[in-house]
């Protein structure tokens, strides 16, 4: 059920545009409202039926795209200035600023605002990104930094959630060993490295302002130096006091989780197998010992009432142990119980230490390397968001801008011809093609990067959760 929210949200991160989101929402809403009438028509168009079957998830994808479009402040590649920009150019004309004049504006095609000057930056935009970035020449530099960090944050949180779900699998199958030597080392390993990276991102956002931003160190170099234990880099200053000790401790803790998953779990499994083997041997030997003691008790006639067994005195059988018939019953019960245990033991899979060690090594290497590669894979959220925004901007500049920039009356007639072309290209390229691309990438992030943290098929066909399948009894087959 959580995928119903995470899937359209990750899709919207790559497809964030208010205008395109509204178009997608409108199309899906039409399919939902006209649902009964469209079902009655029984169309044979396979492509339409596929889209119609996903009308509800498409509706959520459109709604989330509107939301992320508001965060990006992007509507058909243009920003909406609803609350007024937090940046002002007036203080730059004063003595505390750059002493700008109108000649300065005429003689320089590009000028840079200084946020250190009082009054230039009045604070963040109330909702989303400030619209002034839409006309800034360093727009891509700012947006790339923001979206890249956002992708890493969302990716690590998503993967930590996937690792947390594996705990419920271990609890359901009653495997405490997988909890203590699997789940806990995995969550600690990822938290010490990539969870710490998220904390560094938020710390840098809050600890440095416009005046001190020139001294801010690079997070990428800091993270690389952390893994290499390199703290003598003069080009990259520490973020906070005591950074070397804390980071060294985190790396040591993370590295100690690797042998815990690789070696300790394997040795514990071997020890459990040897202990079970020892118990089975004890069970095999115990019935013979019981039979021997019973025979000694039955054949001994000189011990009287102080020994196990019964004696016959004057036709009356007395004693403090089982009778011969009872001894046969006890012997039969013990042998039958042992045979049942032996059958259960033979049904267990044979333990091969080499196979277990290789399997655990593969799992450990896959998880540790996967934490790095999967985190990098979530950068596709940034890449596709950038591609979608740039395609939208190019389409606006190459098509709509031509008609809107005309100052003569002919621009109206030109716009009437250009707009249908703009609408067609928007639907075909930005909605259908880009939407399908973002859909596939969001699907891959869930199937590979997210589900490999807790889902193992082991040869069984994957069956998605469905109320219809439950009602029809498909899961019972």
C-alpha positions in Angstrom: 0.0 0.0 0.0 2.9 2.4 0.6 3.9 2.1 -3.1 0.6 3.8 -4.0 2.1 7.0 -2.6 5.9 6.6 -3.1 5.5 5.6 -6.8 3.6 8.7 -8.0 5.7 10.9 -5.8 9.0 9.7 -7.3 7.4 10.0 -10.7 6.4 13.6 -9.9 9.9 14.5 -8.8 11.1 13.7 -12.3 8.0 15.2 -14.0 7.5 18.3 -11.8 5.5 20.9 -13.8 2.2 22.5 -12.8 1.0 22.8 -16.3 1.8 19.3 -17.4 0.5 17.9 -14.2 -2.8 19.7 -14.6 -3.1 18.2 -18.1 -2.4 14.7 -16.9 -4.8 15.1 -14.0 -7.5 16.3 -16.3 -7.1 13.4 -18.6 -7.1 10.9 -15.8 -10.0 12.6 -14.1 -12.0 12.2 -17.3 -11.3 8.5 -17.4 -12.4 8.2 -13.7 -15.6 10.2 -14.1 -16.6 8.4 -17.3 -15.6 5.0 -15.9 -18.9 3.2 -16.1 -19.7 4.4 -19.6 -16.2 3.6 -21.0 -16.4 0.1 -19.4 -19.7 -0.5 -21.1 -18.2 0.2 -24.6 -15.8 -2.7 -24.3 -13.1 -1.3 -26.5 -10.6 -3.6 -28.2 -7.8 -1.1 -28.3 -5.1 -2.6 -26.2 -3.2 0.6 -25.7 -6.3 2.4 -24.5 -7.3 -0.4 -22.2 -3.8 -0.4 -20.6 -4.0 3.4 -19.9 -7.6 3.0 -18.7 -6.6 0.3 -16.3 -4.1 2.6 -14.7 -6.4 5.7 -14.5 -6.3 5.9 -10.7 -2.5 5.8 -10.5 -2.3 8.3 -13.4 -4.6 10.6 -11.5 -2.2 10.4 -8.5 0.8 11.0 -10.7 -0.8 14.1 -12.1 -1.7 15.4 -8.7 1.8 14.8 -7.3 3.2 16.5 -10.5 1.2 19.6 -9.7 2.6 19.6 -6.2 6.2 19.2 -7.2 5.7 21.8 -9.9 4.7 24.2 -7.2 7.8 23.4 -5.3 9.9 23.9 -8.5 7.8 26.9 -9.3 7.6 25.7 -12.9 4.6 26.0 -15.2 5.3 25.3 -18.9 9.0 26.3 -18.1 7.9 29.6 -16.6 7.8 30.7 -13.0 4.8 32.2 -11.3 5.4 35.3 -9.1 2.5 35.0 -6.7 4.1 36.3 -3.5 6.7 38.6 -4.8 10.4 37.8 -5.0 12.6 37.9 -2.0 15.4 39.6 -3.9 15.6 43.4 -4.6 17.9 45.4 -6.8 17.3 48.8 -5.1 20.0 48.4 -2.4 22.7 47.9 -5.1 22.3 51.5 -6.1 23.2 52.8 -2.6 26.6 53.4 -1.1 26.5 50.1 0.9 25.9 48.3 -2.4 27.8 48.5 -5.6 26.9 52.2 -6.3 25.1 51.2 -9.4 23.6 53.7 -11.8 21.6 53.6 -14.9 24.8 53.8 -16.9 25.9 50.6 -15.1 22.7 48.9 -16.2 23.2 50.1 -19.8 26.8 49.1 -20.1 26.6 45.6 -18.5 24.4 43.0 -20.0 24.9 40.8 -16.9 25.1 42.0 -13.3 25.3 40.0 -10.1 23.4 40.8 -7.0 25.3 40.6 -3.7 23.2 39.0 -1.0 25.6 40.2 1.7 24.4 43.8 1.0 21.5 44.5 3.5 18.1 44.5 1.7 19.2 42.6 -1.4 17.9 39.3 -0.1 14.8 39.6 2.1 14.3 35.9 2.8 13.2 32.7 1.1 10.1 32.5 -1.1 7.0 31.4 0.8 6.3 28.4 -1.5 8.8 26.7 -3.7 11.7 28.3 -5.6 12.0 32.1 -5.9 10.8 33.2 -9.4 13.8 35.4 -9.9 15.9 32.3 -10.6 14.0 31.9 -13.9 15.8 35.0 -15.4 19.2 34.3 -13.7 22.1 33.2 -15.8 23.3 30.9 -13.1 19.9 29.2 -12.8 21.1 25.8 -13.7 24.0 26.0 -11.2 21.5 26.6 -8.4 18.9 24.1 -9.5 21.4 21.3 -10.2 22.8 21.7 -6.7 19.3 21.7 -5.1 17.9 18.8 -7.1 21.0 16.7 -6.7 21.0 16.9 -2.9 17.2 16.4 -2.9 17.6 13.2 -4.9 20.2 11.8 -2.5 18.0 12.6 0.5 14.9 11.0 -1.0 16.9 8.0 -2.2 18.5 7.2 1.2 15.2 7.7 3.0 13.5 5.3 0.5 16.2 2.7 0.9 16.2 2.9 4.7 12.5 2.3 4.6 13.1 -0.8 2.4 15.6 -2.2 4.9 13.2 -1.5 7.7 10.5 -3.6 5.9 12.9 -6.6 6.0 12.5 -6.6 9.7 8.8 -7.6 9.3 9.8 -10.5 7.1 12.3 -11.8 9.7 9.7 -11.5 12.5 7.0 -13.2 10.4 9.3 -16.2 9.5 10.7 -16.2 13.1 14.3 -15.8 12.2 16.0 -13.9 15.0 19.4 -14.6 13.6 18.6 -12.6 10.5 17.5 -9.7 12.7 20.6 -9.5 14.9 23.2 -10.4 12.2 21.3 -9.2 9.1 18.9 -6.3 9.7 20.7 -4.5 12.4 24.1 -4.4 10.6 22.5 -3.4 7.4 20.6 -0.5 8.9 23.7 0.6 10.9 25.9 0.4 7.8 23.7 2.6 5.7 22.9 5.1 8.5 26.6 5.6 9.5 27.6 6.4 6.0 24.7 7.8 3.9 22.4 8.8 6.8 25.3 10.9 8.1 25.7 12.4 4.6 22.1 13.6 4.8 22.8 15.2 8.1 25.8 17.0 6.6 23.5 18.3 3.8 21.0 19.8 6.2 23.8 21.1 8.5 25.4 22.9 5.6 22.1 24.5 4.5 21.5 25.9 8.0 25.1 26.6 9.2 26.2 28.9 6.4 24.6 32.0 5.1 25.4 34.5 2.3 28.2 36.1 4.2 30.0 32.8 5.1 29.1 30.7 2.0 32.5 31.4 0.4 34.1 29.4 3.2 31.7 26.5 3.0 33.5 23.2 2.3 32.5 20.7 -0.4 30.4 17.9 0.8 31.6 15.5 -1.9 35.2 16.1 -1.0 34.4 15.9 2.7 32.6 12.5 2.2 35.5 11.1 0.2 38.0 12.2 2.8 35.9 10.7 5.5 36.1 7.2 3.8 39.8 7.6 3.2 40.6 9.0 6.7 42.2 12.0 5.0 41.9 15.1 7.3 44.9 17.0 6.2 43.4 18.6 3.1 44.1 22.3 3.2 41.6 23.1 0.4 38.6 21.7 2.3 38.0 23.0 5.8 36.1 21.0 8.4 32.3 21.6 8.8 32.3 21.6 12.6 34.6 20.9 15.6 35.3 17.3 16.4 34.5 16.3 12.8 37.5 14.0 12.5 36.7 11.9 15.6 33.0 11.5 14.8 33.6 10.6 11.2 36.3 8.1 12.1 34.1 6.5 14.6 31.2 6.2 12.1 33.5 4.7 9.4 34.8 2.1 11.9 31.3 1.2 13.0 30.2 0.8 9.4 33.2 -1.3 8.5 32.6 -3.5 11.5 29.2 -4.4 10.2 30.7 -6.0 7.1 32.5 -8.9 9.0 29.4 -9.2 11.2 27.3 -10.0 8.1 30.0 -11.9 6.3 31.8 -14.0 9.0 29.8 -14.0 12.2 26.5 -15.0 10.7 28.2 -17.8 8.8 29.9 -19.2 11.9 26.7 -18.9 13.9 24.9 -20.9 11.3 27.6 -23.5 11.3 27.5 -23.7 15.1 23.7 -24.2 15.0 24.1 -27.0 12.5 26.7 -28.8 14.7 24.5 -28.4 17.7 21.5 -29.9 15.9 23.7 -32.7 14.7 24.9 -33.4 18.3 21.3 -33.4 19.6 20.2 -35.8 16.8 23.0 -38.2 17.8 22.0 -38.0 21.4 18.4 -38.8 20.5 19.6 -41.8 18.4 21.6 -43.1 21.4 19.0 -42.5 24.1 16.4 -45.3 23.2 19.0 -48.0 23.3 20.1 -46.9 26.7 16.5 -46.9 27.9 15.9 -50.5 26.6 19.1 -51.7 28.3 18.1 -50.3 31.6 14.6 -51.8 31.4 16.1 -55.2 30.6 18.4 -55.0 33.6 15.5 -54.0 35.8 13.3 -56.9 34.6 15.9 -59.7 34.9 17.2 -58.6 38.3 15.4 -60.5 41.2 17.5 -59.7 44.2 16.8 -56.0 44.5 13.3 -56.3 45.8 11.2 -53.1 45.9 14.1 -50.7 45.9 14.8 -51.4 42.2 12.8 -50.5 39.2 10.5 -53.3 38.0 7.9 -55.6 39.5 8.1 -58.9 41.3 5.5 -61.7 41.8 4.8 -62.7 45.4 2.0 -65.3 46.0 0.4 -64.6 42.6 0.3 -60.8 43.3 2.6 -58.6 41.2 4.0 -55.7 43.2 6.8 -53.2 42.6 7.8 -49.5 42.1 8.4 -49.6 38.3 6.5 -50.3 35.1 5.2 -53.7 34.3 6.5 -55.7 31.4 3.5 -54.6 29.3 4.1 -51.0 30.4 7.7 -51.3 29.6 6.9 -52.5 26.1 4.5 -49.5 25.7 7.2 -47.1 26.9 9.8 -48.6 24.6 7.4 -48.4 21.7 6.5 -44.7 22.4 10.2 -43.8 22.7 11.1 -45.5 19.5 8.2 -44.0 17.6 9.0 -40.5 18.9 12.6 -41.0 17.8 11.5 -42.1 14.4 9.3 -39.0 14.0 12.2 -36.8 15.0 14.5 -38.6 12.5 11.9 -38.1 9.8 11.7 -34.4 10.5 15.5 -34.2 10.5 15.8 -35.9 7.2 13.3 -33.5 5.7 15.6 -30.5 6.5 17.9 -29.3 3.8 21.5 -30.6 4.1 23.9 -28.0 5.5 26.8 -27.2 3.3 29.2 -24.8 4.9 30.8 -23.8 1.6 27.5 -23.0 0.0 26.4 -21.0 3.0 29.7 -19.0 3.1 29.5 -18.2 -0.6 25.9 -17.2 -0.4 26.5 -14.9 2.6 29.6 -13.4 0.9 27.5 -12.6 -2.2 24.7 -11.1 -0.2 27.1 -9.0 1.9 29.1 -7.7 -1.1 25.9 -7.0 -3.0 24.4 -5.0 -0.2 27.5 -3.0 0.6 28.2 -2.1 -3.0 24.5 -1.7 -3.6 24.3 1.0 -1.0 26.7 3.1 -3.1 25.4 2.2 -6.6 21.7 2.5 -5.6 22.3 5.9 -4.0 23.9 7.0 -7.2 21.0 5.5 -9.1 18.6 7.8 -7.4 20.4 10.7 -9.0 18.1 9.9 -12.0 15.5 11.9 -10.1 17.7 14.9 -10.7 18.7 14.0 -14.2 15.2 13.4 -15.6 13.8 16.5 -13.8 16.5 18.6 -15.4 15.8 17.0 -18.8 12.1 17.6 -18.5 12.6 21.3 -17.5 15.1 21.9 -20.4 12.8 20.3 -23.0 9.9 22.4 -21.8 12.0 25.5 -21.9 13.3 24.7 -25.4 9.8 24.0 -26.7 8.6 27.3 -25.3 11.5 29.3 -26.7 11.4 27.7 -30.1 7.7 27.7 -30.6 5.5 29.9 -28.4 8.1 32.7 -28.0 8.0 33.3 -31.7 4.4 34.3 -31.7 4.4 36.1 -28.3 7.4 38.2 -29.2 5.9 39.7 -32.3 4.8 43.4 -31.7 2.8 43.7 -34.9 -0.8 42.6 -35.5 0.4 39.6 -37.5 1.6 38.0 -34.3 -2.0 37.2 -33.4 -2.5 35.2 -36.6 0.9 33.7 -36.2 0.1 32.6 -32.7 -3.1 31.0 -33.8 -1.0 28.8 -36.1 1.8 28.3 -33.6 -0.3 27.3 -30.6 -1.8 24.1 -32.1 1.8 23.0 -32.9 2.9 23.9 -29.4 0.0 22.0 -27.9 0.6 18.9 -30.1 4.3 18.8 -29.3 3.6 19.3 -25.6 1.2 16.4 -25.5 3.3 14.0 -27.6 6.8 14.8 -26.3 6.4 16.2 -22.8 3.4 14.3 -21.6 3.5 11.0 -23.5 7.2 10.4 -24.1 8.6 12.1 -21.0 5.8 10.8 -18.9 6.5 7.2 -20.1 10.3 7.7 -19.4 9.6 9.0 -15.9 7.2 6.1 -15.3 9.8 3.5 -16.3 12.5 5.1 -14.2 10.2 5.3 -11.1 9.2 1.7 -11.7 12.9 0.7 -11.8 13.7 2.6 -8.6 11.0 0.6 -6.8 11.7 -2.8 -8.3 15.5 -2.7 -8.1 16.8 -0.1 -5.6 13.9 -0.4 -3.2 12.7 -4.0 -3.3 16.1 -5.6 -3.2 16.4 -4.5 0.4 13.6 -6.8 1.6 12.1 -8.9 -1.3 13.6 -12.2 -2.4 11.6 -14.1 -5.0 13.5 -17.4 -4.8 11.9 -18.8 -7.9 8.3 -17.9 -7.0 6.3 -15.7 -9.4 5.7 -12.2 -8.1 2.1 -11.4 -7.4 1.2 -7.8 -6.6 -1.3 -7.0 -3.9 -4.8 -6.9 -5.3 -8.2 -6.9 -3.6 -9.7 -8.4 -6.7 -7.2 -11.4 -6.6 -8.0 -12.0 -2.9 -11.8 -12.0 -3.6 -11.4 -14.4 -6.5 -9.1 -16.7 -4.5 -6.1 -16.5 -6.8 -3.7 -16.3 -3.9 -5.0 -19.6 -2.5 -3.9 -21.6 -5.6 
